[in-house]
Amino acid sequence: MIAVSLVAFFLMYLSPGDPAEMYLRQEGNSPSLAEIEAMREQMGLNRPVFVQYFSWLGGVFTGDMGISYYTHRPVAQEILSYFPNTLLLACISVGLTILISIPLGIIAAVWKNKWLDGLIRVLSFVSGSLPGFFAAMLVIILFSLTWKMLPTSASGNPTGIWLPIITLVVTMSGPYVRQVRAAVINELNKEYIQMERTRGIKEYMILFAGALKSSLPSILTIAGLNFGQQLGGTAIIELVTSYPGIGRLAVQSITNRDYPLMQGYILVMGGIYVLVNLLVDILHAYADPRVKERYIAEGDKGKRKIHARQLELKKKEEREERKEKIGLLTSMSIPANHVGTVNESERICELSPHFIPNYCTFFVATISTPVPAAFVSSTSPIFTGACAVT
């Protein structure tokens, strides 16, 4: 989200135009340089860019995204006033798209390479290829001007919401139908489907309980992605149909150079999109047991890596401790004709089940450089007794 905030802020900062000048020209006036400079100071635009960014980011963490230059209302309040309309539009359009696309995709899969399959595929390609603004104008011409079923504008009329809904359903159904068809055909060609048929299970049970159920994860993925996009607003469709949604608000803020509103919109929509994708991944894991098992396996693998890392750190500490002991040994001046070893001196302390570390360290530091073997064998009971706790 920090990266999204950086993109949101600096994109607006680098965009052409002066918000102060455009604000003063709203009423058709020609402001002087002094008036523009005074307005820039009032808006806080004369401060260094990083000061502006951190001031804005600090306000975001407290829920204050600034004040709109155009409406003089808090940015959070502006977004919240339009977001319910977009949420309602997204829920209805995605829900209707799924209800229409799943049956059509199943029919196309069952009637594969037949005339009905070809007709559904052609219609899905045509609907998926229509630009949003063109589809919106077609819906207005057909449903509003020709058939007189809906108003020409979605603003201020409860039934007007069906204009953007129909447009979105038409443009989104094509990819859904193709996805469902491909997923069902892929499942119908698998061996377990053939085994169910040989066992005498009815075809509709195989289709709905087997093939369609196995196809749900892929359908859920594309539905979640489209839902996240709808929550971000469909600006062109909302503009053509005059629907008061979040996408239309974003376009208006860009036209008015309303920097705080644009920055708040980008930040909020980025967070919503990330949250929707997270929820889709969680639902995908519940819909497909294989994905859930993979997540569990990855978690176990991560735990094993952490355990291995802890063991490695423990061994590293033991090596460091051994190096410290050896460092003490090298500081001692012992005659060169001694033939004992460090391991022999350390072994003397380790022979005792209970020992005092200070005595053992002194013992090791004293005799762990090469010493005569006879000296070690003759004195080992003494030093072993010194290390033992009596």
Secondary structure as a PSIPRED ss2 file (coil, helix, strand):
# PSIPRED VFORMAT (PSIPRED V4.0)

   1 M C   1.000  0.000  0.000
   2 I H   0.000  1.000  0.000
   3 A H   0.000  1.000  0.000
   4 V H   0.000  1.000  0.000
   5 S H   0.000  1.000  0.000
   6 L H   0.000  1.000  0.000
   7 V H   0.000  1.000  0.000
   8 A H   0.000  1.000  0.000
   9 F H   0.000  1.000  0.000
  10 F H   0.000  1.000  0.000
  11 L H   0.000  1.000  0.000
  12 M H   0.000  1.000  0.000
  13 Y H   0.000  1.000  0.000
  14 L H   0.000  1.000  0.000
  15 S C   1.000  0.000  0.000
  16 P C   1.000  0.000  0.000
  17 G C   1.000  0.000  0.000
  18 D C   1.000  0.000  0.000
  19 P H   0.000  1.000  0.000
  20 A H   0.000  1.000  0.000
  21 E H   0.000  1.000  0.000
  22 M H   0.000  1.000  0.000
  23 Y H   0.000  1.000  0.000
  24 L H   0.000  1.000  0.000
  25 R C   1.000  0.000  0.000
  26 Q C   1.000  0.000  0.000
  27 E C   1.000  0.000  0.000
  28 G C   1.000  0.000  0.000
  29 N C   1.000  0.000  0.000
  30 S C   1.000  0.000  0.000
  31 P C   1.000  0.000  0.000
  32 S C   1.000  0.000  0.000
  33 L H   0.000  1.000  0.000
  34 A H   0.000  1.000  0.000
  35 E H   0.000  1.000  0.000
  36 I H   0.000  1.000  0.000
  37 E H   0.000  1.000  0.000
  38 A H   0.000  1.000  0.000
  39 M H   0.000  1.000  0.000
  40 R H   0.000  1.000  0.000
  41 E H   0.000  1.000  0.000
  42 Q H   0.000  1.000  0.000
  43 M H   0.000  1.000  0.000
  44 G C   1.000  0.000  0.000
  45 L C   1.000  0.000  0.000
  46 N C   1.000  0.000  0.000
  47 R C   1.000  0.000  0.000
  48 P C   1.000  0.000  0.000
  49 V H   0.000  1.000  0.000
  50 F H   0.000  1.000  0.000
  51 V H   0.000  1.000  0.000
  52 Q H   0.000  1.000  0.000
  53 Y H   0.000  1.000  0.000
  54 F H   0.000  1.000  0.000
  55 S H   0.000  1.000  0.000
  56 W H   0.000  1.000  0.000
  57 L H   0.000  1.000  0.000
  58 G H   0.000  1.000  0.000
  59 G H   0.000  1.000  0.000
  60 V H   0.000  1.000  0.000
  61 F H   0.000  1.000  0.000
  62 T C   1.000  0.000  0.000
  63 G C   1.000  0.000  0.000
  64 D C   1.000  0.000  0.000
  65 M C   1.000  0.000  0.000
  66 G C   1.000  0.000  0.000
  67 I E   0.000  0.000  1.000
  68 S C   1.000  0.000  0.000
  69 Y C   1.000  0.000  0.000
  70 Y C   1.000  0.000  0.000
  71 T C   1.000  0.000  0.000
  72 H C   1.000  0.000  0.000
  73 R C   1.000  0.000  0.000
  74 P E   0.000  0.000  1.000
  75 V H   0.000  1.000  0.000
  76 A H   0.000  1.000  0.000
  77 Q H   0.000  1.000  0.000
  78 E H   0.000  1.000  0.000
  79 I H   0.000  1.000  0.000
  80 L H   0.000  1.000  0.000
  81 S H   0.000  1.000  0.000
  82 Y H   0.000  1.000  0.000
  83 F H   0.000  1.000  0.000
  84 P H   0.000  1.000  0.000
  85 N H   0.000  1.000  0.000
  86 T H   0.000  1.000  0.000
  87 L H   0.000  1.000  0.000
  88 L H   0.000  1.000  0.000
  89 L H   0.000  1.000  0.000
  90 A H   0.000  1.000  0.000
  91 C H   0.000  1.000  0.000
  92 I H   0.000  1.000  0.000
  93 S H   0.000  1.000  0.000
  94 V H   0.000  1.000  0.000
  95 G H   0.000  1.000  0.000
  96 L H   0.000  1.000  0.000
  97 T H   0.000  1.000  0.000
  98 I H   0.000  1.000  0.000
  99 L H   0.000  1.000  0.000
 100 I H   0.000  1.000  0.000
 101 S H   0.000  1.000  0.000
 102 I H   0.000  1.000  0.000
 103 P H   0.000  1.000  0.000
 104 L H   0.000  1.000  0.000
 105 G H   0.000  1.000  0.000
 106 I H   0.000  1.000  0.000
 107 I H   0.000  1.000  0.000
 108 A H   0.000  1.000  0.000
 109 A H   0.000  1.000  0.000
 110 V H   0.000  1.000  0.000
 111 W C   1.000  0.000  0.000
 112 K C   1.000  0.000  0.000
 113 N C   1.000  0.000  0.000
 114 K C   1.000  0.000  0.000
 115 W H   0.000  1.000  0.000
 116 L H   0.000  1.000  0.000
 117 D H   0.000  1.000  0.000
 118 G H   0.000  1.000  0.000
 119 L H   0.000  1.000  0.000
 120 I H   0.000  1.000  0.000
 121 R H   0.000  1.000  0.000
 122 V H   0.000  1.000  0.000
 123 L H   0.000  1.000  0.000
 124 S H   0.000  1.000  0.000
 125 F H   0.000  1.000  0.000
 126 V H   0.000  1.000  0.000
 127 S H   0.000  1.000  0.000
 128 G H   0.000  1.000  0.000
 129 S H   0.000  1.000  0.000
 130 L C   1.000  0.000  0.000
 131 P C   1.000  0.000  0.000
 132 G H   0.000  1.000  0.000
 133 F H   0.000  1.000  0.000
 134 F H   0.000  1.000  0.000
 135 A H   0.000  1.000  0.000
 136 A H   0.000  1.000  0.000
 137 M H   0.000  1.000  0.000
 138 L H   0.000  1.000  0.000
 139 V H   0.000  1.000  0.000
 140 I H   0.000  1.000  0.000
 141 I H   0.000  1.000  0.000
 142 L H   0.000  1.000  0.000
 143 F H   0.000  1.000  0.000
 144 S H   0.000  1.000  0.000
 145 L H   0.000  1.000  0.000
 146 T H   0.000  1.000  0.000
 147 W C   1.000  0.000  0.000
 148 K C   1.000  0.000  0.000
 149 M C   1.000  0.000  0.000
 150 L C   1.000  0.000  0.000
 151 P C   1.000  0.000  0.000
 152 T C   1.000  0.000  0.000
 153 S C   1.000  0.000  0.000
 154 A C   1.000  0.000  0.000
 155 S C   1.000  0.000  0.000
 156 G C   1.000  0.000  0.000
 157 N C   1.000  0.000  0.000
 158 P H   0.000  1.000  0.000
 159 T H   0.000  1.000  0.000
 160 G H   0.000  1.000  0.000
 161 I H   0.000  1.000  0.000
 162 W H   0.000  1.000  0.000
 163 L H   0.000  1.000  0.000
 164 P H   0.000  1.000  0.000
 165 I H   0.000  1.000  0.000
 166 I H   0.000  1.000  0.000
 167 T H   0.000  1.000  0.000
 168 L H   0.000  1.000  0.000
 169 V H   0.000  1.000  0.000
 170 V H   0.000  1.000  0.000
 171 T H   0.000  1.000  0.000
 172 M H   0.000  1.000  0.000
 173 S H   0.000  1.000  0.000
 174 G H   0.000  1.000  0.000
 175 P H   0.000  1.000  0.000
 176 Y H   0.000  1.000  0.000
 177 V H   0.000  1.000  0.000
 178 R H   0.000  1.000  0.000
 179 Q H   0.000  1.000  0.000
 180 V H   0.000  1.000  0.000
 181 R H   0.000  1.000  0.000
 182 A H   0.000  1.000  0.000
 183 A H   0.000  1.000  0.000
 184 V H   0.000  1.000  0.000
 185 I H   0.000  1.000  0.000
 186 N H   0.000  1.000  0.000
 187 E H   0.000  1.000  0.000
 188 L H   0.000  1.000  0.000
 189 N C   1.000  0.000  0.000
 190 K C   1.000  0.000  0.000
 191 E H   0.000  1.000  0.000
 192 Y H   0.000  1.000  0.000
 193 I H   0.000  1.000  0.000
 194 Q H   0.000  1.000  0.000
 195 M H   0.000  1.000  0.000
 196 E H   0.000  1.000  0.000
 197 R H   0.000  1.000  0.000
 198 T H   0.000  1.000  0.000
 199 R C   1.000  0.000  0.000
 200 G C   1.000  0.000  0.000
 201 I C   1.000  0.000  0.000
 202 K C   1.000  0.000  0.000
 203 E H   0.000  1.000  0.000
 204 Y H   0.000  1.000  0.000
 205 M H   0.000  1.000  0.000
 206 I H   0.000  1.000  0.000
 207 L H   0.000  1.000  0.000
 208 F H   0.000  1.000  0.000
 209 A H   0.000  1.000  0.000
 210 G H   0.000  1.000  0.000
 211 A H   0.000  1.000  0.000
 212 L H   0.000  1.000  0.000
 213 K H   0.000  1.000  0.000
 214 S H   0.000  1.000  0.000
 215 S H   0.000  1.000  0.000
 216 L H   0.000  1.000  0.000
 217 P H   0.000  1.000  0.000
 218 S H   0.000  1.000  0.000
 219 I H   0.000  1.000  0.000
 220 L H   0.000  1.000  0.000
 221 T H   0.000  1.000  0.000
 222 I H   0.000  1.000  0.000
 223 A H   0.000  1.000  0.000
 224 G H   0.000  1.000  0.000
 225 L H   0.000  1.000  0.000
 226 N H   0.000  1.000  0.000
 227 F H   0.000  1.000  0.000
 228 G H   0.000  1.000  0.000
 229 Q H   0.000  1.000  0.000
 230 Q H   0.000  1.000  0.000
 231 L H   0.000  1.000  0.000
 232 G C   1.000  0.000  0.000
 233 G C   1.000  0.000  0.000
 234 T C   1.000  0.000  0.000
 235 A H   0.000  1.000  0.000
 236 I H   0.000  1.000  0.000
 237 I H   0.000  1.000  0.000
 238 E H   0.000  1.000  0.000
 239 L H   0.000  1.000  0.000
 240 V H   0.000  1.000  0.000
 241 T H   0.000  1.000  0.000
 242 S C   1.000  0.000  0.000
 243 Y C   1.000  0.000  0.000
 244 P C   1.000  0.000  0.000
 245 G C   1.000  0.000  0.000
 246 I H   0.000  1.000  0.000
 247 G H   0.000  1.000  0.000
 248 R H   0.000  1.000  0.000
 249 L H   0.000  1.000  0.000
 250 A H   0.000  1.000  0.000
 251 V H   0.000  1.000  0.000
 252 Q H   0.000  1.000  0.000
 253 S H   0.000  1.000  0.000
 254 I H   0.000  1.000  0.000
 255 T H   0.000  1.000  0.000
 256 N C   1.000  0.000  0.000
 257 R C   1.000  0.000  0.000
 258 D C   1.000  0.000  0.000
 259 Y H   0.000  1.000  0.000
 260 P H   0.000  1.000  0.000
 261 L H   0.000  1.000  0.000
 262 M H   0.000  1.000  0.000
 263 Q H   0.000  1.000  0.000
 264 G H   0.000  1.000  0.000
 265 Y H   0.000  1.000  0.000
 266 I H   0.000  1.000  0.000
 267 L H   0.000  1.000  0.000
 268 V H   0.000  1.000  0.000
 269 M H   0.000  1.000  0.000
 270 G H   0.000  1.000  0.000
 271 G H   0.000  1.000  0.000
 272 I H   0.000  1.000  0.000
 273 Y H   0.000  1.000  0.000
 274 V H   0.000  1.000  0.000
 275 L H   0.000  1.000  0.000
 276 V H   0.000  1.000  0.000
 277 N H   0.000  1.000  0.000
 278 L H   0.000  1.000  0.000
 279 L H   0.000  1.000  0.000
 280 V H   0.000  1.000  0.000
 281 D H   0.000  1.000  0.000
 282 I H   0.000  1.000  0.000
 283 L H   0.000  1.000  0.000
 284 H H   0.000  1.000  0.000
 285 A H   0.000  1.000  0.000
 286 Y H   0.000  1.000  0.000
 287 A H   0.000  1.000  0.000
 288 D C   1.000  0.000  0.000
 289 P H   0.000  1.000  0.000
 290 R H   0.000  1.000  0.000
 291 V H   0.000  1.000  0.000
 292 K H   0.000  1.000  0.000
 293 E H   0.000  1.000  0.000
 294 R H   0.000  1.000  0.000
 295 Y H   0.000  1.000  0.000
 296 I H   0.000  1.000  0.000
 297 A H   0.000  1.000  0.000
 298 E H   0.000  1.000  0.000
 299 G H   0.000  1.000  0.000
 300 D H   0.000  1.000  0.000
 301 K H   0.000  1.000  0.000
 302 G H   0.000  1.000  0.000
 303 K H   0.000  1.000  0.000
 304 R H   0.000  1.000  0.000
 305 K H   0.000  1.000  0.000
 306 I H   0.000  1.000  0.000
 307 H H   0.000  1.000  0.000
 308 A H   0.000  1.000  0.000
 309 R H   0.000  1.000  0.000
 310 Q H   0.000  1.000  0.000
 311 L H   0.000  1.000  0.000
 312 E H   0.000  1.000  0.000
 313 L H   0.000  1.000  0.000
 314 K H   0.000  1.000  0.000
 315 K H   0.000  1.000  0.000
 316 K H   0.000  1.000  0.000
 317 E H   0.000  1.000  0.000
 318 E H   0.000  1.000  0.000
 319 R H   0.000  1.000  0.000
 320 E H   0.000  1.000  0.000
 321 E H   0.000  1.000  0.000
 322 R H   0.000  1.000  0.000
 323 K H   0.000  1.000  0.000
 324 E H   0.000  1.000  0.000
 325 K H   0.000  1.000  0.000
 326 I H   0.000  1.000  0.000
 327 G H   0.000  1.000  0.000
 328 L H   0.000  1.000  0.000
 329 L H   0.000  1.000  0.000
 330 T H   0.000  1.000  0.000
 331 S C   1.000  0.000  0.000
 332 M C   1.000  0.000  0.000
 333 S C   1.000  0.000  0.000
 334 I C   1.000  0.000  0.000
 335 P C   1.000  0.000  0.000
 336 A C   1.000  0.000  0.000
 337 N C   1.000  0.000  0.000
 338 H C   1.000  0.000  0.000
 339 V C   1.000  0.000  0.000
 340 G C   1.000  0.000  0.000
 341 T C   1.000  0.000  0.000
 342 V H   0.000  1.000  0.000
 343 N H   0.000  1.000  0.000
 344 E H   0.000  1.000  0.000
 345 S H   0.000  1.000  0.000
 346 E H   0.000  1.000  0.000
 347 R H   0.000  1.000  0.000
 348 I H   0.000  1.000  0.000
 349 C H   0.000  1.000  0.000
 350 E H   0.000  1.000  0.000
 351 L C   1.000  0.000  0.000
 352 S C   1.000  0.000  0.000
 353 P C   1.000  0.000  0.000
 354 H C   1.000  0.000  0.000
 355 F E   0.000  0.000  1.000
 356 I C   1.000  0.000  0.000
 357 P H   0.000  1.000  0.000
 358 N H   0.000  1.000  0.000
 359 Y H   0.000  1.000  0.000
 360 C H   0.000  1.000  0.000
 361 T H   0.000  1.000  0.000
 362 F H   0.000  1.000  0.000
 363 F H   0.000  1.000  0.000
 364 V H   0.000  1.000  0.000
 365 A H   0.000  1.000  0.000
 366 T H   0.000  1.000  0.000
 367 I H   0.000  1.000  0.000
 368 S C   1.000  0.000  0.000
 369 T C   1.000  0.000  0.000
 370 P C   1.000  0.000  0.000
 371 V C   1.000  0.000  0.000
 372 P C   1.000  0.000  0.000
 373 A H   0.000  1.000  0.000
 374 A H   0.000  1.000  0.000
 375 F H   0.000  1.000  0.000
 376 V H   0.000  1.000  0.000
 377 S H   0.000  1.000  0.000
 378 S H   0.000  1.000  0.000
 379 T H   0.000  1.000  0.000
 380 S H   0.000  1.000  0.000
 381 P H   0.000  1.000  0.000
 382 I H   0.000  1.000  0.000
 383 F H   0.000  1.000  0.000
 384 T H   0.000  1.000  0.000
 385 G H   0.000  1.000  0.000
 386 A H   0.000  1.000  0.000
 387 C H   0.000  1.000  0.000
 388 A E   0.000  0.000  1.000
 389 V C   1.000  0.000  0.000
 390 T C   1.000  0.000  0.000
